[in-house]
Amino acid sequence: MEPALLAKYYTDALGFLQTLIAIPSFSKEEDKTADAIGLFLQAQGIDTMRKGNNVWATNKYFDTNKPTILLNSHHDTVKPNASYTRNSFKPVIENGKLYGLGSNDAGGALVALAATFFHFDNIKNLPFNLIYAATAEEEISGKGGIESILAELGEIHLAIVGEPTLMKIAVAERGLLVIDCTAEGVAGHAARNEGENAIYKAMKDIEWFRTFQFEKASEWLGPVSMNATIIQAGTTHNTVPAECKFTVDIRLNECYTHQAVLEIIRKNITSKVAERSTRIKPSFIDIDHPFVGIAKNMNIELYGSPTTSDQALLTCPSIKLGPGDSARSHTADEFIYVQEIENGIATYIQLLATYANQLKA
């Protein structure tokens, strides 16, 4: 790619990100950034579609006979924490860093993927379609985010989910299962040792959660992990509680489905189990997928991600990849190195250009 062209993509992307930082876009309140994204795409001559606060576009020569690649990132942010020393909505560049809420998570990836989409938009003989989708509610895994537009997007054959990964590729991502357990006993007077203490019954089950090891461990994500995180029981000091409720946070690897994990749990504990949600699935792409092979040839590091993203709501093969560093996400005085944005654009384009050449061969 010509250096002058990359420089233009970078300059436009950086300006776009500064515009977005200046607009508050908390989850479920992203309407103004959705407006700005739509206007930015339209200024490039691209027709856009919108549902709620999700904005997307298809490449100019979209052909239903070709496979489709989704370029997705989110434009919602968490709220700034109390430790901020800067104006979180004032984009400032200092010492090669662009400061501002959402700059790193996931503004850098959002604008770099937009630049990548622009690069390929007018290519007639591209062997795949591209959809660029800037989506909402990722930070809360909300149902008004990417999940709400998947039917509109049609069949997706591969997705690149833009998140701050230091431009390493997450080939696997942990899923999440949260369950509420209820141990049932019999109330009684503590002084007379009456009843059946639900706390003690819960303790046995909690000990099982603490010590149980699932048989299958993942090369990328390790074993399934389970942690009791909340417990509630009793109302007075002299009454044996008839009920003890506790919550367990479970992080899945790609070896198990939510239902498989739930079956194992129910076979091994006496407490009643109620799942809050099974939407956040573990994700994994076959290491032999051609796109992953291209990344390895480019010496891009592969890893398994402990954090969740919109990958969890996709059913197609997907990777997580983007400029920025996950360790900076949700921190005070959030920033991204501007060089990371330029490198991100160049890497995205190289990956897709190589993939296109491979498909044509």
FENRA-V645329 format. One record per residue. N is the residue number from 1. RES is the residue in one small letter. SS is DSSP state (2 for helix, 1 for strand, 0 for the rest). Layout:
# FENRA-V645329
n=N res=RES ss=SS
n=N res=RES ss=SS
This chain:
# FENRA-V645329
n=1 res=m ss=0
n=2 res=e ss=0
n=3 res=p ss=2
n=4 res=a ss=2
n=5 res=l ss=2
n=6 res=l ss=2
n=7 res=a ss=2
n=8 res=k ss=2
n=9 res=y ss=2
n=10 res=y ss=2
n=11 res=t ss=2
n=12 res=d ss=2
n=13 res=a ss=2
n=14 res=l ss=2
n=15 res=g ss=2
n=16 res=f ss=2
n=17 res=l ss=2
n=18 res=q ss=2
n=19 res=t ss=2
n=20 res=l ss=2
n=21 res=i ss=2
n=22 res=a ss=0
n=23 res=i ss=0
n=24 res=p ss=0
n=25 res=s ss=0
n=26 res=f ss=1
n=27 res=s ss=0
n=28 res=k ss=0
n=29 res=e ss=0
n=30 res=e ss=0
n=31 res=d ss=2
n=32 res=k ss=2
n=33 res=t ss=2
n=34 res=a ss=2
n=35 res=d ss=2
n=36 res=a ss=2
n=37 res=i ss=2
n=38 res=g ss=2
n=39 res=l ss=2
n=40 res=f ss=2
n=41 res=l ss=2
n=42 res=q ss=2
n=43 res=a ss=2
n=44 res=q ss=0
n=45 res=g ss=0
n=46 res=i ss=0
n=47 res=d ss=0
n=48 res=t ss=0
n=49 res=m ss=1
n=50 res=r ss=1
n=51 res=k ss=1
n=52 res=g ss=0
n=53 res=n ss=0
n=54 res=n ss=1
n=55 res=v ss=1
n=56 res=w ss=1
n=57 res=a ss=1
n=58 res=t ss=1
n=59 res=n ss=0
n=60 res=k ss=0
n=61 res=y ss=0
n=62 res=f ss=0
n=63 res=d ss=0
n=64 res=t ss=0
n=65 res=n ss=0
n=66 res=k ss=0
n=67 res=p ss=1
n=68 res=t ss=1
n=69 res=i ss=1
n=70 res=l ss=1
n=71 res=l ss=1
n=72 res=n ss=1
n=73 res=s ss=1
n=74 res=h ss=1
n=75 res=h ss=0
n=76 res=d ss=0
n=77 res=t ss=1
n=78 res=v ss=0
n=79 res=k ss=0
n=80 res=p ss=0
n=81 res=n ss=0
n=82 res=a ss=0
n=83 res=s ss=0
n=84 res=y ss=0
n=85 res=t ss=0
n=86 res=r ss=0
n=87 res=n ss=0
n=88 res=s ss=0
n=89 res=f ss=0
n=90 res=k ss=0
n=91 res=p ss=0
n=92 res=v ss=1
n=93 res=i ss=1
n=94 res=e ss=1
n=95 res=n ss=0
n=96 res=g ss=0
n=97 res=k ss=1
n=98 res=l ss=1
n=99 res=y ss=1
n=100 res=g ss=0
n=101 res=l ss=0
n=102 res=g ss=0
n=103 res=s ss=2
n=104 res=n ss=2
n=105 res=d ss=2
n=106 res=a ss=2
n=107 res=g ss=2
n=108 res=g ss=2
n=109 res=a ss=2
n=110 res=l ss=2
n=111 res=v ss=2
n=112 res=a ss=2
n=113 res=l ss=2
n=114 res=a ss=2
n=115 res=a ss=2
n=116 res=t ss=2
n=117 res=f ss=2
n=118 res=f ss=2
n=119 res=h ss=2
n=120 res=f ss=2
n=121 res=d ss=2
n=122 res=n ss=0
n=123 res=i ss=0
n=124 res=k ss=0
n=125 res=n ss=0
n=126 res=l ss=0
n=127 res=p ss=0
n=128 res=f ss=1
n=129 res=n ss=1
n=130 res=l ss=1
n=131 res=i ss=1
n=132 res=y ss=1
n=133 res=a ss=1
n=134 res=a ss=1
n=135 res=t ss=1
n=136 res=a ss=0
n=137 res=e ss=0
n=138 res=e ss=2
n=139 res=e ss=2
n=140 res=i ss=2
n=141 res=s ss=0
n=142 res=g ss=0
n=143 res=k ss=0
n=144 res=g ss=0
n=145 res=g ss=0
n=146 res=i ss=2
n=147 res=e ss=2
n=148 res=s ss=2
n=149 res=i ss=0
n=150 res=l ss=2
n=151 res=a ss=2
n=152 res=e ss=2
n=153 res=l ss=2
n=154 res=g ss=0
n=155 res=e ss=0
n=156 res=i ss=0
n=157 res=h ss=0
n=158 res=l ss=1
n=159 res=a ss=1
n=160 res=i ss=1
n=161 res=v ss=1
n=162 res=g ss=0
n=163 res=e ss=0
n=164 res=p ss=0
n=165 res=t ss=1
n=166 res=l ss=0
n=167 res=m ss=0
n=168 res=k ss=0
n=169 res=i ss=1
n=170 res=a ss=1
n=171 res=v ss=1
n=172 res=a ss=1
n=173 res=e ss=1
n=174 res=r ss=0
n=175 res=g ss=1
n=176 res=l ss=1
n=177 res=l ss=1
n=178 res=v ss=1
n=179 res=i ss=1
n=180 res=d ss=1
n=181 res=c ss=1
n=182 res=t ss=1
n=183 res=a ss=1
n=184 res=e ss=1
n=185 res=g ss=0
n=186 res=v ss=1
n=187 res=a ss=0
n=188 res=g ss=1
n=189 res=h ss=1
n=190 res=a ss=2
n=191 res=a ss=2
n=192 res=r ss=2
n=193 res=n ss=0
n=194 res=e ss=0
n=195 res=g ss=0
n=196 res=e ss=1
n=197 res=n ss=0
n=198 res=a ss=2
n=199 res=i ss=2
n=200 res=y ss=2
n=201 res=k ss=2
n=202 res=a ss=2
n=203 res=m ss=2
n=204 res=k ss=2
n=205 res=d ss=2
n=206 res=i ss=2
n=207 res=e ss=2
n=208 res=w ss=2
n=209 res=f ss=2
n=210 res=r ss=2
n=211 res=t ss=2
n=212 res=f ss=0
n=213 res=q ss=0
n=214 res=f ss=0
n=215 res=e ss=0
n=216 res=k ss=0
n=217 res=a ss=0
n=218 res=s ss=1
n=219 res=e ss=0
n=220 res=w ss=0
n=221 res=l ss=0
n=222 res=g ss=1
n=223 res=p ss=0
n=224 res=v ss=0
n=225 res=s ss=1
n=226 res=m ss=1
n=227 res=n ss=1
n=228 res=a ss=1
n=229 res=t ss=1
n=230 res=i ss=1
n=231 res=i ss=1
n=232 res=q ss=1
n=233 res=a ss=1
n=234 res=g ss=0
n=235 res=t ss=0
n=236 res=t ss=0
n=237 res=h ss=0
n=238 res=n ss=0
n=239 res=t ss=1
n=240 res=v ss=1
n=241 res=p ss=0
n=242 res=a ss=0
n=243 res=e ss=1
n=244 res=c ss=1
n=245 res=k ss=1
n=246 res=f ss=1
n=247 res=t ss=1
n=248 res=v ss=1
n=249 res=d ss=1
n=250 res=i ss=1
n=251 res=r ss=1
n=252 res=l ss=1
n=253 res=n ss=0
n=254 res=e ss=0
n=255 res=c ss=0
n=256 res=y ss=0
n=257 res=t ss=0
n=258 res=h ss=2
n=259 res=q ss=2
n=260 res=a ss=2
n=261 res=v ss=2
n=262 res=l ss=2
n=263 res=e ss=2
n=264 res=i ss=2
n=265 res=i ss=2
n=266 res=r ss=2
n=267 res=k ss=2
n=268 res=n ss=2
n=269 res=i ss=0
n=270 res=t ss=0
n=271 res=s ss=0
n=272 res=k ss=1
n=273 res=v ss=1
n=274 res=a ss=1
n=275 res=e ss=1
n=276 res=r ss=1
n=277 res=s ss=1
n=278 res=t ss=0
n=279 res=r ss=0
n=280 res=i ss=0
n=281 res=k ss=0
n=282 res=p ss=0
n=283 res=s ss=1
n=284 res=f ss=1
n=285 res=i ss=0
n=286 res=d ss=0
n=287 res=i ss=0
n=288 res=d ss=0
n=289 res=h ss=0
n=290 res=p ss=2
n=291 res=f ss=2
n=292 res=v ss=2
n=293 res=g ss=2
n=294 res=i ss=2
n=295 res=a ss=2
n=296 res=k ss=2
n=297 res=n ss=2
n=298 res=m ss=0
n=299 res=n ss=0
n=300 res=i ss=0
n=301 res=e ss=0
n=302 res=l ss=1
n=303 res=y ss=1
n=304 res=g ss=1
n=305 res=s ss=1
n=306 res=p ss=0
n=307 res=t ss=0
n=308 res=t ss=0
n=309 res=s ss=0
n=310 res=d ss=2
n=311 res=q ss=2
n=312 res=a ss=2
n=313 res=l ss=2
n=314 res=l ss=0
n=315 res=t ss=0
n=316 res=c ss=0
n=317 res=p ss=0
n=318 res=s ss=1
n=319 res=i ss=1
n=320 res=k ss=1
n=321 res=l ss=0
n=322 res=g ss=0
n=323 res=p ss=0
n=324 res=g ss=0
n=325 res=d ss=1
n=326 res=s ss=2
n=327 res=a ss=2
n=328 res=r ss=2
n=329 res=s ss=0
n=330 res=h ss=0
n=331 res=t ss=0
n=332 res=a ss=0
n=333 res=d ss=0
n=334 res=e ss=0
n=335 res=f ss=1
n=336 res=i ss=1
n=337 res=y ss=1
n=338 res=v ss=2
n=339 res=q ss=2
n=340 res=e ss=2
n=341 res=i ss=2
n=342 res=e ss=2
n=343 res=n ss=2
n=344 res=g ss=2
n=345 res=i ss=2
n=346 res=a ss=2
n=347 res=t ss=2
n=348 res=y ss=2
n=349 res=i ss=2
n=350 res=q ss=2
n=351 res=l ss=2
n=352 res=l ss=2
n=353 res=a ss=2
n=354 res=t ss=2
n=355 res=y ss=2
n=356 res=a ss=2
n=357 res=n ss=2
n=358 res=q ss=2
n=359 res=l ss=2
n=360 res=k ss=2
n=361 res=a ss=0
